[in-house]
Amino acid sequence: DFELWGWGPASAALMASAMGESYFADVAAAQTLASEQRLEKFLEDLAVFLLTHPKKFASLEEGTLAWLRGLGKDGTNASVHSDDTTDAASVGSNEDDVVTVQVGPRRSLQRRMTAAIQGQSQSMQHFITQWVEDGDVIREGGPKLQNLGRTKMSLAQPAGRASMLVGRPLAHDTQALLQWDFDVLAQDSRQLVGSTVQLLDEYNDLAALKVDAGPLRTWVKLIQENYHETNAYHNFNHAFNVMAVVLIMLSQGGVDFCTERSQFAILVGALAHDVGHPGFNNDYLVKSRHSLAIRYNDQSVLEAMHASVAFELLLSPKTQANFAAGMEREEFDDFRKTVIMVILATDMKVHFELVDKIEAVAEAMDRAREQMGEPDASVARCMSTCELLMDRDFSADRALVLKSMVHAGDVSNPALPMHLAKAWAYRVVMEFHAQAEQEKSEGLPCAPFMEPHPDETLPFAKLQIGFISHVVRPYWLQIVRILPGLRDRVEQLEENLKVWETIVAEEEGSSAA
């Protein structure tokens, strides 16, 4: 095939060495694939490889580069998928293969929130209190979401190599990915697969972690495929955005709370935290008595499913995506525990509990700084985080901060530049509206704040004001006490809040006129 394509011997040798000779042997042995199908699969694998190893371009001969240029974008985006779909609960061969998550009782925080939301509309009060109360309405019915809780399997990607060390500055060509003004929504999710692997490769020492880069690429691609692109909000672009925010938080001091393995684990968790999301929330699944709600006992239904799917894609022999196969049992168990922990912490039901707990850690760090002569948390750190928290259970505080960083990434959209914050807000409200319409069609009760379409400017803007004022800002105010390098996000929140308030004033003024 190389000869037919006009590749030079040096380029062929480079690909054979970098991607693994066994990969080419496997492709060549696939007699069921026609030559053009082998080419299509190779192009997909090659595109991922070159995206994650851009410096390799310099080693390719001019004839090969001309061949690649001539393919055009459509050629390098070609993909091959198998039609095999497997129930997420039955990928394993026995019950021990299924992720089982037990969630303890949650403390009600309604009393704490009463004063904060006093004077708000009934719709806004419901919006806030839905996350601190368990729903008490259960009805029959529910949509037939065929893909919910199911995993897509596709051909495995080739083996490859890792390169950069943990904590080493990112290469220049990835810096744009980790800027607050990077427009993730403008990117094709398939292209983000390569960017994801590149970031994971450059920000972690994969070899030291015993992570196989080839299966890691396969797993990332499978994660992308198992996000529903038809979702306005809960799609792979959102997942990439959350992972990128976590990387930024790590660079601003979050790494102090991480081991090398837990750093990698929270990035994996951030990427997979919404995989398989149907576009409807837990409240709907419980009210409709959906099979997932029954399976997970109405507790963190979607979050439990996301964690389960992430590991089913990793461990199923069908996927050839087990990038953790080289880990010792204890290492894998620790990695798995951390991934599940941070995904479950994205359930908005635990949001206000996280606010309370992260505030306690921030206060402990402030007291330690005062005792050591550093009253201002913005002063450059002269002692380690472990020293600041030496009188506390640092392992518990570390776990809390890991959860809090991923959750902060999940609710970071209002802290983005206003044009991006508004675009993300529009998308999430589109999903709210679609769910409300579905619930009404089934005779289920729906939350008042979910009914308006985002094109209804006044309720749309009021919802953002409530979300920022009562949910996002209180949380990020505590986050920046621990990671003061993120203070500009609170400033951005305040700016965005003023814009939303101006929109409301203008809309109400025009209505009155």
N, C-alpha and C positions, 0 to 999 in steps of 0.2 A: 504493500500500500504506500509506503514512503516513496518508493521509486515512481509509482504511478502519479503521486501528487507533486513530484518534482523537488522533493526535499533533498538537501545536501547531506552527506554522511555525518558531518559534525553535528548538525541539528538533530538528526535521528539519534545519534549517540547521546546527546544531551538529554533528550526526552526519555530515552530508555533508562538512563542513569537516574534522573531526577524523579521520574514517575514510577520507576520500578519495572524491571524486565518481566516480572510475573504478570504485570498488568497487561502488557502487550501480548503475552502468551495467552492470557485468558480471552482477550478480545479476538485474537486470531483463531482461537479454538471454537469461538461461537459460530459454528457452521450455519446455525439457523438465521444468522444475520446476513443480509445482502451486503455487498461492498459499500453501498451508499449509506446503509444503516450503521455499519461499523464507523464510517467517516463521521456520521452525525453524533454518535456517542463519543467518539474521540474528540470532536470539536468542543462538546460540552465539558469534558474533563480537562481539555487543554485550556479552555477559557478560564476555568476556576484556578488552574495551576498558575497561569500567567498573571491573573489578577492578584494572587497571593504571593507571587515571586516576580515582581515587575523588573527586577534587575536582570533576570534571565533573558529579557528581550535583547540585551546588549550582546549576548553570546550567539544569537541566531544569525545564520548567514543571510545575505541580502535576498537571495532567491526564496528562502523560506519566509522572510518578512513580506515579500511581495505577494507570496501565495496567501498569507494570512490577511493582508490588506484587501486582497481581491475578493475575499469571502463576504465582506460587508457585515453589518451588525446582525442581520438575520442569521447568518451562518454561525457566528460565534454564540448565538443565543439558542441554538438548536438544542432540543432535549429529547430524551427517550424515557418514557415511563412505562412501568408495568401496570396492568390493570388490576393487580392483586390488592384487595383491601381486606383488612383483618379487624375484627372486633377488638377494641382496645383492651377489653377485659379478658380476652382469651388468647393473646399472643403467646404467653407462657404455656409450658406443657403441663403445669400443675398449679395448684392454688398458691404455692410459695412464690411463684413467678409474678404474681399480681401485687402491685403496690397497695399496701393497706395503711391508711392514715387515720389515727384517732385524734380527735380534737377535744380538749377538755372544756368544761363550762366557762363561758365568758362573763366577765363582770359587767353588769349594766352601768352605763355612764349617763343615763338620761338626766339624773339630778344635776350633774355637773354641767350639762349642756343647756339646761332650762334657761338660766340667766343669759347665756350667750346669744340665744336665738329669740329672746323675748322681744315682741314687737314685730317679728318677721311674719310674713304671710303664712297661711296654713300650708300652701304648697311648699314654701321654703322650709318650714318646720319639718314637714314629712321628708323632704330631701335630706336633711341632716340626720334626723332620728332614725331613719331606716337602717343606719349602720351601727346603731347601739341597741337595737331591739330585735328580737327574733319575731318573724312574721307569724301570725296565728291563723291565717286563712289558707286553707288547702282545698283545692278544687280538683275535680276530674278534668282530663283533657290534656292538650298540649300538642304543639306542631310535630309533625314527623320530620325531625331534623336528621336526615339520613347519614350525614357525615359526622354528627356529633359523637364524640367518643370513639371514633374509628381512625385507624392510622393508614396512611398511604405508604406503600413500599415501592422503591424504584431501584434501578441498577446502582451498584456501589461505585464510589469514586476510587481512583488509584491511590496507592500509597505515596507518601511524600516525606519531607523533612521539616523540622522546626528550626528556628534560628535565634531569636532574640532572648535576652535575659529578663527576668521579672524586674520591673522598675526602671529599665533602661528607657531613655527618651524615645518616643515614637519617631519613625522615619518621617521625613518631610512630607512625603506624598500621602500620609494618613492624618496629618494635622487638621486638615479641613473637616474631617469626619468628626472631630472632637471639639468643634466650636459650637457655641450656643446658637449661632445663627445659621447653622447648617440645615438646609431644607430637606429633611428625610422624605417628606411627602412627594418631592419632585423626582425621587429616584425609583427606578424599576426594582422590585423586590428581588428579582433574579440576580441583578448586578450587586445588590447588597449582600448576597451570599459570599461572594469573593471578598468584599470589604470586611465582612464579619470574621472570616477565617484569618484575614491579614491582621486584624486587630488582636485576635486571640493569640496568634502566633507571635506577634511582636511584643505583646505586653506580658507574656508568660514564658517561662522556660519549660516548654513542653517536654523536652527530653528528661529533665530532672523530675518532672511530674509523672513520667512514664505514660505520657499521652501520645498516641500514634496520630500523626498529622493527617494521614490519608483517610482513615475512618472518621476523623474529626470533620473533615470536609464533607464526607458523606452524610454525617449526622446533621450538620448545619443545613445542608441542602434539603434533607428530609423534614427538618423543622420548618423550613420555609414553605415546603409543599403542604404541610399539615396546618398551616395558618390558612384561614379562608380569605382569599383575596377579595371576595365580594363584600366583606365587612367594611363598613365605612371607617371604623376606628380600630377595632381589635384585629389587626393584620400584622404581617411580618415587618412592615415599616415601623409600626409602633414598637414592636419587640426590639428592633435594632436601635431605635431611639432610646429606649430604657437602658439597654446595655451600654450605649455610648455615654449616657449621663452617669451611670455607675463608674465608668472608666474615668470620667472627669472628677468625680468625687474621690476616687482612689488617689488621683494625682494631687488632690488638695488636702491630703492628710488621712484619708480613709484607709490607706495602706497600712497605717500604724496599727490598725485593729485586725490585720489579716496575717495569716500564714500564707505561704506560696499556694498551698492547695485550696485554702478557703477563698483566696482571691480569684482563682480560676473557677471555683464552684459558684460563686455569686454571679460571675459573668455568664456562666452557663445557665444558671437559674433565671437571670434577667432575660436572656434570650428566649427561654422556653416558658416564661411565666404565664403566657396566654395561649399557648399552642392548642389548636382545636377549638378555640372560642367560637360559639355559635352566633354571637352578636346579641344574645339575650342574657340577662344577668341571673344570679342565683335566686333572686326573689321569684322570677318567673318560673324557673325550673321547679322550685318547691311548690308554688301555688298550683302548677299544672300537673304535679305528681309525675314529672318526667322520670324516665328510667335511671338517669344519672343521680337525681335527687334520692331515689330509693336506694341506689347502690351505695351512696356516700352518706346516708342517714341525715340528709338535709343540712349537713355541716360542711361549710367551705366546699360546696359541690364542685364548682368549676376549678377551683385551685387544686383540689385533690385530683381531678381528672387531668389537668395540665401536667402535674408532676408525674402521674402515671404514664401518660403518653410519652413524655420526654425519656423515661427510662425503658419503656417498651421499644421505642425506636433505637435506643442505644443497645439493648441486650438481645433483641430478637436475631436469631441466626439468619433470617431472611434479609436483613438490611445490610449486613457486613459493615456496620457502623460503630462497633464497640471500640471506641478510642481509648477506653480505660482497661482494656484486657490485660495490659502489662502491670497494672497496679496490684500490690499485695491486698489481701482481703481487708485488713484493717484500714488501709489507705482508701480503698474503694468505699467501704462503709462510711468513713468520715466524709468523703466527697459527696456521697449520696445523701447523707443526713443533712448536710449544709444546703444542697440544692433544694431538697424538699422543704426545709425550714424557710428559706427565703421566698419560695413560691407561695407557700401557705400564708406568709405574712403580707401578701398583696391583697388578701381579702379585706375589703373596706370595713368589715365588721370589727376588725382589730385595730383600726386606725387610731381611735382616741386612746386606746390602751397604750399604743406605741408612743403617742404624744406624751402621756404621763411618764412612761418609763424612760424615754430619751431625755426628758426634762430633768429627771433625777440624776442621770449620768452627767448631764451638762452642769448641774449645780455642784456635784462632787468635784468635777474638774475645775470649776471656778474657785471653789474653796481651797483646793490644793494650790492653785496659782497664787491666791492671796497669801497663803501661808509661806509660799516660796518667794514672795516678792514680785509676782507677776499678776497684778490685778486685772490687767487688760488682756482679754483672750485673743486680741488681734496681734499682740506682740509675738514675734517669731518664737517658735517653740524651743525652749532651752532644756527641756527635760522630756523624757519619753512619755507617751500616753500611759504606759504601764505604771510609771512612777506617779503620775497624777492620780491614778485610780488604785494605788497600792493598798488602801484600806478597804477596798471593795472586792467582790468576786469578779476578777478581771475576765475570766472565761465567760461568765454570764453577760457582762457588759459587752464583750467582744461579739458574742452571738447577737445581742440586741442591736448593735450598730450595723452588723452585716444585714440583718433584716431591714433595718431602717433605711439603709442606703438604697436597697432595691425598691422598697416602697416609695422612697422619695423620688426615685427615677420614674416610677409609675404615675406619680401625681405631679410631675414637673412641667407639664405643658403650660400651665398658667404663668410659669416663671420664664418662659421663652420670650424673645422679642414679640411685640404685639401682633404682627402680621402672621407669625407662626402660631402663636397662642390662639388666635381667633380661628385659624384654619383647623386646628385640632379640636377646638371646642365645637365648631360646626359639625364635625364628623361624629363626635360622641353624642351630641344631641340628636343627630340623625338616627343613631341607633336607639336612643331613648324613645323617639317618636315612633319608630318602626315597632318596637316592643309594645308600646301603648296601644297601637292599632291592632296588633296581634291579640293582645289580651282582651280588648273590647270585642273583637270578632269571636272570641271563645267564651264570652260572658264572665271573664275573670276581672277582679278589681285591678285598677291600674293607678299608679301614683300620679297625682296631679301635675307634678313638675315634669313628668315625662311626656305629657300629651302635646304641648306646642311644637310645631315644626320650627327648625332654626331660622327659617325666613321670617318668622314672627319676631321682629327685632326686640321689642320691649321685654317679653318674658325670657328671651334668649339672653339678653344682657343682664337682667336681674338674676338669672340662674348663675351666671359667672361671678357676679358680685357676692352672692351667698357662698359659692364654692370657695372662692379665694378668701373671703373674710372669716369663715367658720371652719374651714377644713385645711386648705393649703397653707395659708400664711401662719397660723399657729404652729403647724408642724415644721415648716421651714425655719421659723424663728428659733426653734430648739436645735435643728440640724446645724445651723451656722454657729451656734455656741460651741459645738464640738469641732466643726470644720469651718473656721472663720474665713477661709479663702473663698467661700461661696456666698459671702454677704451681698455681692452684686445681684444675686438671684432674688433676694428679698427686695432690693431696690427696684428690680424689674417688676416684681409682683405689685409693688406700690404704684409704679407708673401705669401698669396695665389696669389696675383697679380704678385709677382716676379716669382712664379712657372709658371704661365700662360705665362709670357713674355719669360721665358726660353724655354718653349715648342715651342712658335712661332719662336724664334731665331733658335732653332734646326731644326724645320721643313723647314724654309726658307733656312737654310744653306744646308740641304740635297738636297733640290730642285735645288739650284744653282749648287751643285756639280754634 
